[in-house]
Every structure is written in C-alpha cells, then in structure tokens.
Amino acid sequence: MDYPDAELSILIVDDQQIARLNQQYLNREGPTNVIAFAMQEGPFTEIAPDLLGDVVISVETAHREAKNAGLTMATYFDRLLIHGILHLLGYDHENDHSEAHKMEQKANKIFEFLKSQPAS
C-alpha cells in the first residue's frame, strides 16, 4: 500500500458515541459501523504527513451486524477496520460508485493476505 511509516488511530466506541460523531461531522442521524477521518486531505496535511487519520468503529453496531451476517466479531471487526483504512487512503464508495468495486476488491485482497499470515 506504499505507506511504510504511516500512522493511524483506532477508536472503539459505543453506538451513542458514534451517533454523535456521525451527526456532528457527517450530518447523519444515528449510529453507523465505521467512520474514517482522513488527515491526508485538506489544508493541514503537511503538519503530520505520516498520519493517515482516525478510524472509529462502533463495537455495538459491529456486533449486531456480525451476528446478522453469520460472522465472528473478530472477522467482521477486521473487515470494518480494513474498510476504514481504505477510506483514509482515499477510496470512496459513497460518492464514486465506480470506485466501490475497486474498494471491495482491495479490501478482500487485504483480508485474505491477513488471514494467510501466521498467528503471532
């Protein structure tokens, strides 16, 4: 992915906290599973060029969605984290539908790579 020195923060929150962020920053009602706040765009990118941004995941929404999808929480959490990181890297499935397929393919490739790695 060509970001060997990149940093990001991961915030694990509840539905109430992510709903507040969703309303405040995206003007959307209610909780969501993941929100990404990219630091590689906008006027202050030069302040911390290795900082990709923040990925915020609601553990409550993730748990419900994992259960509904028949996935383990760990698997679904990994998928949400990958999804959030791809947003930090500039992938946008909401405003660019042609990129949605590319984003999904990239996410699947990363997920498969991670699954193939030996456990530490």
C-alpha atoms as an extended CHARMM CRD file, in Angstrom:
* protein
*
       120  EXT
         1         1  MET       CA              0.0000000000        0.0000000000        0.0000000000  PROA      1               0.0000000000
         2         2  ASP       CA              3.1210000000        2.1580000000       -0.0450000000  PROA      2               0.0000000000
         3         3  TYR       CA              2.7710000000        3.7150000000        3.4120000000  PROA      3               0.0000000000
         4         4  PRO       CA              5.6030000000        2.0450000000        5.3820000000  PROA      4               0.0000000000
         5         5  ASP       CA              5.8040000000        4.7870000000        8.0330000000  PROA      5               0.0000000000
         6         6  ALA       CA              2.1250000000        5.6870000000        8.2060000000  PROA      6               0.0000000000
         7         7  GLU       CA              0.2400000000        6.0100000000       11.4550000000  PROA      7               0.0000000000
         8         8  LEU       CA             -3.4260000000        5.9410000000       12.2890000000  PROA      8               0.0000000000
         9         9  SER       CA             -5.5540000000        5.8840000000       15.3700000000  PROA      9               0.0000000000
        10        10  ILE       CA             -8.3210000000        3.3890000000       16.0010000000  PROA      10              0.0000000000
        11        11  LEU       CA            -11.1510000000        4.3750000000       18.2980000000  PROA      11              0.0000000000
        12        12  ILE       CA            -13.5650000000        1.7350000000       19.5210000000  PROA      12              0.0000000000
        13        13  VAL       CA            -16.7710000000        3.3550000000       20.7360000000  PROA      13              0.0000000000
        14        14  ASP       CA            -20.3930000000        2.5640000000       21.5170000000  PROA      14              0.0000000000
        15        15  ASP       CA            -23.4390000000        3.4540000000       19.4020000000  PROA      15              0.0000000000
        16        16  GLN       CA            -24.1140000000        6.6580000000       21.3190000000  PROA      16              0.0000000000
        17        17  GLN       CA            -20.5940000000        7.9810000000       20.7260000000  PROA      17              0.0000000000
        18        18  ILE       CA            -20.5080000000        7.1200000000       17.0140000000  PROA      18              0.0000000000
        19        19  ALA       CA            -24.0150000000        8.5660000000       16.5160000000  PROA      19              0.0000000000
        20        20  ARG       CA            -22.7390000000       11.8660000000       17.9550000000  PROA      20              0.0000000000
        21        21  LEU       CA            -19.7680000000       11.8600000000       15.5670000000  PROA      21              0.0000000000
        22        22  ASN       CA            -21.9900000000       10.8430000000       12.6630000000  PROA      22              0.0000000000
        23        23  GLN       CA            -24.3130000000       13.7970000000       13.3540000000  PROA      23              0.0000000000
        24        24  GLN       CA            -21.5870000000       16.3360000000       14.0960000000  PROA      24              0.0000000000
        25        25  TYR       CA            -19.2550000000       15.6100000000       11.1880000000  PROA      25              0.0000000000
        26        26  LEU       CA            -21.3950000000       13.9050000000        8.5390000000  PROA      26              0.0000000000
        27        27  ASN       CA            -24.8150000000       15.4080000000        9.3730000000  PROA      27              0.0000000000
        28        28  ARG       CA            -26.3120000000       11.9050000000        9.5180000000  PROA      28              0.0000000000
        29        29  GLU       CA            -28.7080000000       10.5420000000       12.1070000000  PROA      29              0.0000000000
        30        30  GLY       CA            -27.9800000000        7.5250000000       14.2760000000  PROA      30              0.0000000000
        31        31  PRO       CA            -25.1340000000        5.1080000000       14.7320000000  PROA      31              0.0000000000
        32        32  THR       CA            -23.0920000000        3.5650000000       11.9460000000  PROA      32              0.0000000000
        33        33  ASN       CA            -20.4800000000        0.8120000000       11.9380000000  PROA      33              0.0000000000
        34        34  VAL       CA            -17.3580000000        2.7580000000       10.9170000000  PROA      34              0.0000000000
        35        35  ILE       CA            -16.3360000000        6.3660000000       10.2490000000  PROA      35              0.0000000000
        36        36  ALA       CA            -12.9500000000        7.4170000000        8.8870000000  PROA      36              0.0000000000
        37        37  PHE       CA            -11.4570000000       10.8670000000        9.3560000000  PROA      37              0.0000000000
        38        38  ALA       CA             -8.6380000000       11.2930000000        6.8330000000  PROA      38              0.0000000000
        39        39  MET       CA             -5.6740000000       13.5410000000        7.5730000000  PROA      39              0.0000000000
        40        40  GLN       CA             -4.1840000000       13.2250000000        4.0770000000  PROA      40              0.0000000000
        41        41  GLU       CA             -6.5980000000       15.7430000000        2.6060000000  PROA      41              0.0000000000
        42        42  GLY       CA             -7.3160000000       19.3470000000        3.4110000000  PROA      42              0.0000000000
        43        43  PRO       CA             -5.1710000000       22.3340000000        4.2940000000  PROA      43              0.0000000000
        44        44  PHE       CA             -3.0860000000       20.8310000000        7.1290000000  PROA      44              0.0000000000
        45        45  THR       CA             -1.6760000000       17.6480000000        5.5920000000  PROA      45              0.0000000000
        46        46  GLU       CA              1.9010000000       18.8870000000        5.8860000000  PROA      46              0.0000000000
        47        47  ILE       CA              1.7160000000       19.0870000000        9.6860000000  PROA      47              0.0000000000
        48        48  ALA       CA              1.9270000000       15.3020000000       10.0780000000  PROA      48              0.0000000000
        49        49  PRO       CA              2.4850000000       13.7760000000        6.6450000000  PROA      49              0.0000000000
        50        50  ASP       CA              2.6950000000       10.1980000000        8.0000000000  PROA      50              0.0000000000
        51        51  LEU       CA             -0.6070000000       10.4580000000        9.8860000000  PROA      51              0.0000000000
        52        52  LEU       CA             -3.3550000000        8.8370000000        7.8230000000  PROA      52              0.0000000000
        53        53  GLY       CA             -6.1340000000        9.7520000000       10.2450000000  PROA      53              0.0000000000
        54        54  ASP       CA             -8.6500000000        8.1230000000       12.5650000000  PROA      54              0.0000000000
        55        55  VAL       CA            -10.8540000000        5.0710000000       12.1460000000  PROA      55              0.0000000000
        56        56  VAL       CA            -13.8080000000        4.9820000000       14.5410000000  PROA      56              0.0000000000
        57        57  ILE       CA            -15.7020000000        1.6980000000       14.9460000000  PROA      57              0.0000000000
        58        58  SER       CA            -18.8740000000        1.1740000000       16.9510000000  PROA      58              0.0000000000
        59        59  VAL       CA            -18.4850000000       -2.1220000000       18.7460000000  PROA      59              0.0000000000
        60        60  GLU       CA            -22.2390000000       -2.3350000000       19.3280000000  PROA      60              0.0000000000
        61        61  THR       CA            -23.1800000000       -1.8940000000       15.6630000000  PROA      61              0.0000000000
        62        62  ALA       CA            -20.3270000000       -4.1740000000       14.6100000000  PROA      62              0.0000000000
        63        63  HSD       CA            -21.5540000000       -6.8750000000       16.9720000000  PROA      63              0.0000000000
        64        64  ARG       CA            -25.1320000000       -6.6910000000       15.6510000000  PROA      64              0.0000000000
        65        65  GLU       CA            -24.0140000000       -6.6960000000       12.0130000000  PROA      65              0.0000000000
        66        66  ALA       CA            -21.5560000000       -9.5600000000       12.5530000000  PROA      66              0.0000000000
        67        67  LYS       CA            -24.2830000000      -11.6470000000       14.1720000000  PROA      67              0.0000000000
        68        68  ASN       CA            -26.7400000000      -10.8540000000       11.3400000000  PROA      68              0.0000000000
        69        69  ALA       CA            -24.0980000000      -11.7630000000        8.7320000000  PROA      69              0.0000000000
        70        70  GLY       CA            -23.1570000000      -15.0000000000       10.4860000000  PROA      70              0.0000000000
        71        71  LEU       CA            -19.5760000000      -13.8320000000       11.0230000000  PROA      71              0.0000000000
        72        72  THR       CA            -17.4100000000      -13.8200000000       14.0970000000  PROA      72              0.0000000000
        73        73  MET       CA            -16.9260000000      -10.4690000000       15.7360000000  PROA      73              0.0000000000
        74        74  ALA       CA            -13.1710000000      -10.6670000000       15.0540000000  PROA      74              0.0000000000
        75        75  THR       CA            -13.6850000000      -11.2890000000       11.3360000000  PROA      75              0.0000000000
        76        76  TYR       CA            -16.2300000000       -8.5070000000       10.9850000000  PROA      76              0.0000000000
        77        77  PHE       CA            -14.1250000000       -6.0770000000       13.0320000000  PROA      77              0.0000000000
        78        78  ASP       CA            -11.1360000000       -6.7660000000       10.7690000000  PROA      78              0.0000000000
        79        79  ARG       CA            -13.2900000000       -6.0750000000        7.7110000000  PROA      79              0.0000000000
        80        80  LEU       CA            -14.5390000000       -2.7840000000        9.1820000000  PROA      80              0.0000000000
        81        81  LEU       CA            -11.0030000000       -1.7420000000       10.0690000000  PROA      81              0.0000000000
        82        82  ILE       CA             -9.7730000000       -2.5010000000        6.5420000000  PROA      82              0.0000000000
        83        83  HSD       CA            -12.7380000000       -0.5810000000        5.1310000000  PROA      83              0.0000000000
        84        84  GLY       CA            -11.9430000000        2.4210000000        7.3220000000  PROA      84              0.0000000000
        85        85  ILE       CA             -8.2530000000        2.3620000000        6.3930000000  PROA      85              0.0000000000
        86        86  LEU       CA             -9.1320000000        2.2820000000        2.7000000000  PROA      86              0.0000000000
        87        87  HSD       CA            -11.2160000000        5.4050000000        3.2500000000  PROA      87              0.0000000000
        88        88  LEU       CA             -8.1730000000        7.0410000000        4.8560000000  PROA      88              0.0000000000
        89        89  LEU       CA             -6.2130000000        6.1720000000        1.7150000000  PROA      89              0.0000000000
        90        90  GLY       CA             -8.7460000000        7.9390000000       -0.4690000000  PROA      90              0.0000000000
        91        91  TYR       CA            -11.1320000000        5.1790000000       -1.5470000000  PROA      91              0.0000000000
        92        92  ASP       CA            -14.6980000000        6.4840000000       -1.7320000000  PROA      92              0.0000000000
        93        93  HSD       CA            -17.6060000000        4.1320000000       -2.4000000000  PROA      93              0.0000000000
        94        94  GLU       CA            -20.2830000000        6.6690000000       -1.4620000000  PROA      94              0.0000000000
        95        95  ASN       CA            -19.5090000000        9.4860000000       -3.8770000000  PROA      95              0.0000000000
        96        96  ASP       CA            -17.8100000000        7.4500000000       -6.5900000000  PROA      96              0.0000000000
        97        97  HSD       CA            -19.7770000000        4.3050000000       -7.3810000000  PROA      97              0.0000000000
        98        98  SER       CA            -17.2010000000        3.2010000000       -9.9390000000  PROA      98              0.0000000000
        99        99  GLU       CA            -14.6850000000        3.0170000000       -7.1070000000  PROA      99              0.0000000000
       100       100  ALA       CA            -16.9310000000        0.8750000000       -4.9010000000  PROA      100             0.0000000000
       101       101  HSD       CA            -15.9760000000       -2.2930000000       -6.7860000000  PROA      101             0.0000000000
       102       102  LYS       CA            -12.2630000000       -1.4430000000       -6.6400000000  PROA      102             0.0000000000
       103       103  MET       CA            -12.5550000000       -0.7380000000       -2.9260000000  PROA      103             0.0000000000
       104       104  GLU       CA            -14.2750000000       -4.0630000000       -2.2860000000  PROA      104             0.0000000000
       105       105  GLN       CA            -11.6500000000       -5.9590000000       -4.2940000000  PROA      105             0.0000000000
       106       106  LYS       CA             -8.8170000000       -4.2370000000       -2.4170000000  PROA      106             0.0000000000
       107       107  ALA       CA            -10.4870000000       -4.9490000000        0.9400000000  PROA      107             0.0000000000
       108       108  ASN       CA            -10.8900000000       -8.6350000000        0.0490000000  PROA      108             0.0000000000
       109       109  LYS       CA             -7.2670000000       -8.8670000000       -1.0720000000  PROA      109             0.0000000000
       110       110  ILE       CA             -6.0260000000       -7.3140000000        2.1840000000  PROA      110             0.0000000000
       111       111  PHE       CA             -8.3070000000       -9.5110000000        4.2800000000  PROA      111             0.0000000000
       112       112  GLU       CA             -7.1140000000      -12.6640000000        2.5190000000  PROA      112             0.0000000000
       113       113  PHE       CA             -3.4960000000      -11.5870000000        2.9910000000  PROA      113             0.0000000000
       114       114  LEU       CA             -4.0550000000      -11.0540000000        6.7140000000  PROA      114             0.0000000000
       115       115  LYS       CA             -5.7510000000      -14.4600000000        7.0660000000  PROA      115             0.0000000000
       116       116  SER       CA             -2.7600000000      -16.1300000000        5.3940000000  PROA      116             0.0000000000
       117       117  GLN       CA             -0.2890000000      -14.7490000000        7.9240000000  PROA      117             0.0000000000
       118       118  PRO       CA              0.7910000000      -16.9990000000       10.8050000000  PROA      118             0.0000000000
       119       119  ALA       CA             -0.6130000000      -16.0720000000       14.2070000000  PROA      119             0.0000000000
       120       120  SER       CA              1.8950000000      -14.3970000000       16.5000000000  PROA      120             0.0000000000
